[in-house]
C-alpha cells in the first residue's frame, strides 16, 4: 500500500479544546477510516506552510505515525512545530529492561533527534523506577522481576547509550547554519522523583484524576485480565506512573509532547488524561512505527531477536550487516526512517540502484548512516574493515584489525595466546590450539585442505610459519578449520625471525 499523504491526515489536527478525550476504540476506527479516505490529489504542495513543518515532514517520511488526541486544534500542534516558532519540549521514555538500547528503540530516538534538529528541546527519560513494575503493553505475562541493583546497572547502560547517540549526532550529523539551532538534549531518570514519592501522596495527588474505567478499557489491560495468569496491581499501575512522568516533566521542563512506539498509545493517552485534568493545558502524543521482522514479529528483547546498540552485545560489524541485508522492498522506507538524508538524495540513491542493483548501494548507505550514528566514525570504519576481512578474504583488512575487532567479528572463535618458538609448523599450530584431532587424522585434515591461515589454505602440515604470511604484522593469526570453526591466535614474544 502506498504511503498516505499528509493533507488527508490533517483531520487528526482539528480543534478539540477541553473536549473529553476519545476512547481508544474511537481513535483506532477514526484513524483507519482516514487511511482509506486518502486521495491522490491530497498531497500538500511544496510551498504549503503545513508541508514544511516538522510534523508534516516526518509524517510524509513515515517516522511520525499517529498523533493523540486525534483532533487537537490545528492552530496548536501544527503551529507549535512550524519553523520560526519558539522551541517546545518533547520526551520519550526508555525502560531499562536490558543494559542496552536496540534497533527497535532507534526510531523513537530519531524522533527526538528530529525535534532537536528543528530547534526544539528533548528529554530521553530512563525508567529507573517504572522498570521495577514492568510495562504490560504487548505482553502476555508479567516480566521477570528485577532487583534494584539490576535496574541501576541497566539504567546506567541506557543513559550512556542515549548520551552517546546525542553526542554522535551533534558531532557527525549536525552542521551549524545561520538561523538554525540545535535544541538541547537531556537524559533523565524517573527514579529521581518517583523513588521520593510516598504511596499516599501519589494516590492522593494522581489517583483521583485517573478513572478506573479508562484504565481498564486499555487493550493491554483487557488482554491480560482475560488471560489465565491475570494481571498484578504493580503492572496495572504502570500507566499511572508513566502518566505522572509526563506531569512531572510538564511542570519542571514545560514538556508538551510525548513520543513513543505504536504500542505505547495507551500509556500516552493516560499521560494526556492526567496532565490535561491537573493543569487544564493541552499536551500531545506522537507515535513512531514498530520495527518488525519479515514475518511481522516485533524486533526487540521480548522476541529474542534484538539487534543491540551496545557493541558488547552487537558489534558495529553485526549492526552494519543487519542493515546491509535489508531487502529492496524495505530499504527505501528505512532510508527515510533511519537516516537524515534528504528526500532528493534518497530518490537519487534509488534511481542509481534501479540501474545497478547488484551493488546494493541503498543498503550500504543505510548501514553506513546508522552505524555512524550508533558507533561513531571509528565504529563505521571498523565495520567496513570487518566486512572486507570476512566477506572478501582481504588480508590487508585482517592485518589492520585489532584484537577486539577480531573477537567481535568471530564471536564464536576461541582466543588463544601462544608462545612462538623457532621452527613452529602448521601442524604444531593446529595441535597447540586443539583445533585438529591427534594422530594421522589431524595430519590428513591439513593435507586435504581443511585448514586455512589468514584466508590462505594450507596443505603442507610441515610448513614452517612465516612472519608476514602466517603471522600478521599485528601479531595475530586467524586459523580456520573446515568452514565454521575459527581460532584467533595472539602470538607472544615475537621477533623478526621464526
C-alpha positions in Angstrom: 0.0 0.0 0.0 1.3 3.5 -0.9 2.3 5.7 2.0 -0.6 8.0 3.0 -0.4 11.7 2.0 -0.4 14.3 4.7 -3.3 16.5 3.7 -5.9 13.9 4.5 -4.2 13.1 7.7 -4.7 16.7 8.9 -8.1 15.6 10.1 -6.2 14.4 13.1 -5.4 18.0 13.9 -8.9 19.6 14.0 -9.9 21.6 17.0 -10.8 19.8 20.3 -10.3 22.1 23.2 -11.2 20.6 26.6 -13.5 18.1 25.0 -13.3 14.7 26.7 -10.6 12.6 25.0 -11.8 9.9 22.6 -11.8 6.3 23.7 -9.1 4.1 22.2 -11.7 2.4 20.1 -12.8 5.7 18.6 -9.2 6.7 17.9 -8.5 3.4 16.1 -11.7 3.4 14.0 -11.3 7.1 13.0 -7.6 6.6 12.1 -8.4 3.5 9.9 -11.1 5.4 8.1 -8.8 8.3 7.4 -6.2 6.0 5.9 -8.7 4.6 3.4 -10.1 8.0 2.6 -6.8 9.4 1.3 -7.0 10.8 -2.3 -4.1 11.0 -4.7 -4.6 14.8 -5.1 -4.5 15.4 -1.4 -0.6 15.7 -1.2 0.3 19.2 0.1 2.1 21.5 -2.4 5.8 22.2 -1.8 5.1 25.8 -0.9 2.4 25.0 1.6 3.3 26.1 5.2 1.9 22.9 6.5 4.2 20.8 4.3 7.3 22.5 5.6 6.7 21.9 9.3 8.3 19.2 11.4 5.1 17.3 11.9 4.2 17.2 8.2 7.8 16.4 7.1 8.2 13.4 9.4 4.6 12.2 8.7 5.5 12.1 5.0 8.7 10.2 5.7 6.8 7.7 7.8 8.6 8.4 11.1 5.6 10.1 12.8 2.7 7.7 12.6 -0.2 8.8 14.8 -1.0 11.8 16.9 -3.1 12.0 20.1 -5.6 13.4 20.7 -6.8 12.8 17.2 -8.5 16.2 17.0 -6.2 18.8 18.6 -6.6 22.4 17.4 -4.9 23.0 14.0 -3.5 26.2 15.3 -2.0 24.4 18.3 0.2 21.4 17.4 0.9 22.3 13.7 1.6 25.9 14.6 3.8 24.9 17.6 6.1 23.0 15.3 6.3 25.4 12.4 9.8 26.9 11.7 10.5 30.1 13.5 8.2 29.3 16.4 9.6 29.3 20.0 11.0 25.8 20.9 8.8 23.3 22.7 10.0 20.3 24.7 9.3 16.7 23.8 10.2 13.5 25.7 10.4 9.7 25.2 10.8 7.1 27.8 13.0 4.0 27.8 12.7 1.3 30.5 16.0 -0.4 31.4 14.8 -4.0 30.9 18.3 -4.6 29.5 21.6 -2.7 29.7 21.5 -1.6 26.1 19.1 0.0 23.6 18.3 -2.0 20.5 17.3 -1.2 16.9 13.7 -1.3 18.0 14.3 1.8 20.2 16.1 3.7 17.4 13.1 5.2 15.7 12.0 6.8 19.0 15.5 8.2 19.5 15.5 9.5 15.9 12.1 11.2 16.6 13.8 13.1 19.4 16.7 14.0 17.2 14.4 15.4 14.5 12.8 17.6 17.2 16.3 18.7 18.1 17.2 19.5 14.5 14.1 21.6 14.3 15.3 23.7 17.2 13.2 22.1 19.9 14.4 20.7 23.3 14.2 17.0 24.1 14.3 14.7 27.0 15.2 11.0 26.9 13.8 9.5 30.1 15.2 6.3 31.5 12.6 4.5 33.6 14.8 3.5 36.6 11.7 3.4 38.8 9.0 2.2 36.4 11.2 -0.7 35.2 10.7 -2.3 38.6 7.0 -2.6 37.8 7.2 -3.7 34.2 5.2 -2.3 31.3 2.3 -4.6 30.4 1.9 -3.3 26.9 2.1 -6.0 24.3 2.9 -8.7 26.8 1.0 -12.0 27.5 2.5 -12.4 31.0 4.4 -10.4 33.6 8.1 -9.7 33.2 10.6 -11.5 35.4 11.2 -9.2 38.4 14.4 -7.3 38.5 16.4 -6.5 41.6 17.2 -2.9 42.5 20.8 -3.4 41.6 20.0 -4.9 38.2 17.8 -1.9 37.4 20.5 0.6 38.5 23.1 -1.2 36.3 20.8 -1.4 33.3 19.7 2.2 33.7 23.3 3.3 33.7 23.8 1.4 30.4 20.8 3.1 28.8 21.9 6.5 30.0 25.3 6.0 28.5 23.9 4.7 25.2 21.5 7.6 24.9 24.2 10.2 25.6 26.4 8.6 23.0 23.7 8.8 20.4 23.1 12.5 21.1 26.8 13.2 21.1 27.4 11.3 17.8 24.5 13.2 16.2 25.8 16.5 17.3 29.4 15.9 16.2 28.8 13.9 13.0 25.4 14.9 11.6 24.7 18.5 12.6 26.1 21.4 10.7 25.6 24.8 12.2 23.8 27.1 9.8 22.7 30.7 10.1 19.3 30.9 11.6 19.3 27.3 12.7 20.0 26.0 16.2 20.2 22.5 17.7 17.8 22.1 20.6 19.0 21.0 24.0 19.0 17.3 24.9 18.8 15.9 28.5 18.9 12.3 29.7 17.0 11.9 32.9 15.9 9.0 35.2 12.4 8.9 36.7 13.9 7.3 39.8 14.9 10.9 40.7 11.4 11.8 41.5 9.3 8.6 41.8 11.5 7.0 44.4 10.9 10.0 46.7 7.1 9.9 46.2 5.1 8.4 49.0 2.3 5.9 48.2 -0.3 8.0 49.9 1.0 11.2 48.3 0.9 9.6 44.9 -2.6 8.2 45.3 -4.0 11.5 46.6 -2.2 13.7 44.0 -2.6 11.5 41.0 -5.0 8.7 41.7 -8.1 10.9 41.9 -7.5 12.2 38.3 -7.3 8.8 36.6 -10.5 6.9 36.0 -10.6 3.1 36.6 -12.9 2.6 33.6 -10.5 4.3 31.3 -7.5 2.3 32.6 -9.5 -1.0 32.4 -10.5 -0.3 28.8 -6.9 -0.2 27.6 -6.2 -3.2 25.3 -3.1 -4.2 27.2 -5.1 -4.4 30.4 -8.1 -6.2 28.9 -5.9 -8.8 27.3 -4.1 -9.5 30.5 -7.2 -9.6 32.7 -8.7 -12.2 30.4 -5.6 -14.4 30.4 -5.1 -17.4 32.8 -2.2 -15.5 34.5 -4.2 -12.3 35.1 -2.6 -9.1 36.0 -0.9 -7.8 39.2 -1.5 -4.5 40.8 2.0 -3.3 40.1 1.6 -3.7 36.3 -1.9 -2.2 36.4 -0.4 0.9 38.0 2.3 1.2 35.4 0.4 3.6 33.1 -0.4 5.8 36.1 3.3 6.1 37.0 4.2 6.8 33.4 1.4 9.4 33.3 3.0 11.0 36.4 6.3 11.3 34.5 4.6 13.4 31.8 3.0 15.6 34.5 6.4 16.0 36.3 8.2 16.9 33.0 5.4 19.3 32.1 5.7 21.1 35.5 9.5 21.2 35.6 10.6 21.4 31.9 7.5 22.7 30.2 7.2 19.4 28.3 4.2 19.3 25.9 4.8 16.2 23.7 5.4 12.6 24.5 6.9 10.3 21.8 6.6 6.5 21.9 6.3 3.4 19.9 3.0 2.5 18.3 2.3 0.0 21.1 2.6 2.9 23.7 -0.6 4.7 22.7 -2.4 3.5 25.8 0.3 4.9 28.1 0.4 8.2 26.1 -3.4 8.5 26.5 -3.1 8.1 30.3 -0.4 10.8 30.4 -2.7 13.1 28.3 -5.6 12.4 30.7 -3.6 13.3 33.8 -1.8 16.4 32.5 -4.9 17.9 30.9 -7.0 17.3 34.0 -4.5 18.6 36.5 -3.3 21.6 34.6 -6.2 22.3 32.2 -3.5 22.6 29.4 -3.1 20.9 26.1 -0.4 18.3 25.6 0.1 15.8 22.8 1.4 12.4 21.9 3.1 11.2 18.8 3.8 7.5 17.9 6.6 6.1 15.7 6.4 2.8 13.9 7.4 -0.5 15.4 10.3 -2.3 13.6 9.3 -5.8 12.7 10.9 -8.9 11.1 9.9 -10.1 7.7 7.4 -12.4 9.4 5.8 -9.5 11.2 7.2 -10.1 14.7 8.3 -7.1 16.7 12.0 -6.7 16.8 13.3 -6.5 20.3 14.3 -8.2 23.6 11.0 -9.8 24.2 11.0 -11.6 20.8 14.6 -12.8 21.4 15.7 -11.1 18.1 17.1 -7.8 19.3 19.9 -6.1 17.4 21.6 -4.2 20.2 23.2 -0.8 20.1 25.9 -1.6 22.6 29.0 -3.1 20.9 29.5 -5.6 23.7 26.2 -7.2 22.7 26.1 -6.5 18.9 29.4 -5.4 17.2 29.5 -2.5 14.8 30.1 -5.1 12.0 26.9 -7.1 13.0 24.8 -3.9 13.2 26.2 -2.8 9.8 25.4 -6.2 8.3 21.9 -6.2 9.7 21.1 -3.1 7.5 23.1 -4.3 4.5 21.0 -7.4 4.4 17.7 -5.5 4.2 15.7 -6.4 1.1 14.9 -4.0 -1.7 11.3 -4.0 -0.6 12.2 -2.2 2.7 15.4 -0.3 2.0 13.8 3.0 0.7 11.4 3.1 3.6 14.3 2.5 6.0 16.4 5.3 4.4 13.6 7.7 5.2 13.1 6.3 8.7 16.7 5.7 10.0 18.7 8.5 8.2 18.8 12.2 7.9 19.3 12.1 4.1 17.0 14.5 2.2 14.2 13.1 0.1 16.0 14.3 -3.1 19.2 12.3 -2.1 17.2 9.2 -1.3 15.4 9.5 -4.7 18.8 9.7 -6.4 20.1 6.7 -4.5 17.1 4.6 -5.5 17.4 5.7 -9.2 21.0 4.6 -9.3 20.0 1.4 -7.6 17.5 0.7 -10.3 20.3 0.6 -12.9 22.9 -1.3 -10.8 21.0 -3.2 -8.1 23.8 -5.8 -7.7 25.9 -3.2 -5.9 23.3 -2.8 -3.2 24.1 0.9 -2.9 21.0 1.9 -0.8 21.6 -0.9 1.7 25.3 0.1 2.1 24.4 3.8 2.5 21.7 2.9 5.1 24.1 0.7 7.0 26.8 3.3 7.0 24.5 6.1 8.2 23.1 4.0 11.1 26.4 2.6 12.2 28.0 6.0 12.2 25.2 7.4 14.4 25.4 4.5 16.8 29.1 3.8 17.0 30.7 6.9 15.5 33.2 7.3 12.7 35.6 4.8 14.2 32.8 2.2 14.6 31.9 2.6 10.9 35.5 2.2 9.8 35.7 -0.9 12.0 32.6 -2.4 10.4 33.9 -1.8 6.9 37.3 -3.4 7.8 35.5 -6.4 9.3 33.3 -6.7 6.2 36.4 -6.8 3.9 38.1 -9.3 6.1 35.1 -11.6 6.5 33.4 -11.5 3.1 36.2 -10.6 0.7 39.1 -12.6 2.3 41.1 -9.4 2.4 44.4 -10.0 4.2 45.2 -6.2 4.4 41.9 -5.6 6.3 42.7 -8.6 8.5 46.1 -7.2 9.3 44.7 -3.8 10.2 42.3 -5.2 12.7 42.7 -5.1 16.5 42.3 -8.0 18.9 38.9 -6.5 19.9 37.7 -6.3 16.3 38.7 -9.9 15.6 36.9 -11.1 18.7 33.8 -9.1 17.7 34.0 -10.4 14.1 34.5 -14.1 15.1 32.4 -14.1 18.3 32.4 -17.9 18.5 36.1 -18.2 17.9 38.5 -19.4 20.5 41.0 -16.8 21.5 44.4 -18.3 22.3 47.7 -16.7 23.4 50.6 -18.8 22.1 54.4 -18.6 22.5 56.1 -18.6 19.1 59.0 -20.9 19.1 61.5 -21.2 16.2 60.5 -23.8 13.6 56.8 -23.9 14.6 54.9 -25.6 11.8 51.3 -25.5 10.6 50.8 -28.9 12.3 52.3 -27.6 15.6 49.9 -24.6 15.5 46.8 -26.7 14.9 47.7 -29.1 17.7 48.6 -26.5 20.2 45.3 -24.8 19.5 43.5 -28.2 19.9 42.0 -27.5 16.5 42.5 -30.9 14.9 42.4 -34.5 16.1 45.5 -36.2 17.4 47.4 -38.7 15.2 47.1 -39.4 11.5 43.5 -37.9 11.1 44.7 -34.4 12.1 47.6 -34.6 9.8 45.3 -35.8 6.9 42.8 -33.0 7.6 45.6 -30.5 6.7 46.7 -32.3 3.6 43.1 -32.4 2.2 42.7 -28.6 2.5 40.6 -28.4 5.7 42.9 -25.8 7.3 43.5 -22.2 6.3 45.6 -19.5 8.0 44.6 -15.8 7.3 42.3 -17.0 4.5 45.0 -19.0 2.7 44.5 -22.7 2.5 47.5 -24.7 3.9 48.0 -28.3 2.7 51.6 -28.9 4.0 51.5 -29.8 7.7 55.3 -29.5 8.0 55.4 -25.9 6.5 57.2 -23.6 9.0 55.2 -20.5 9.9 56.4 -17.3 8.2 56.1 -13.8 9.5 54.0 -11.6 7.2 52.2 -14.6 5.8 51.1 -16.9 8.6 51.7 -14.3 11.3 50.4 -10.8 10.5 52.2 -7.6 11.5 49.6 -7.1 14.3 50.9 -10.3 15.9 47.7 -12.3 15.1 46.8 -15.3 13.0 43.3 -16.3 12.0 43.1 -20.1 11.9 40.1 -21.8 10.3 39.3 -25.5 10.4 36.6 -26.5 8.0 34.0 -23.9 7.1 32.9 -22.6 10.5 35.5 -23.2 13.3 37.7 -20.2 13.9 40.6 -19.7 16.2 42.3 -16.3 16.9 45.9 -16.8 17.8 47.7 -14.0 19.6 51.5 -14.6 19.3 53.7 -13.7 22.3 57.4 -12.6 22.3 57.5 -12.1 18.5 60.9 -11.5 16.9 61.7 -10.8 13.3 62.6 -14.4 12.6 60.8 -17.6 13.3 
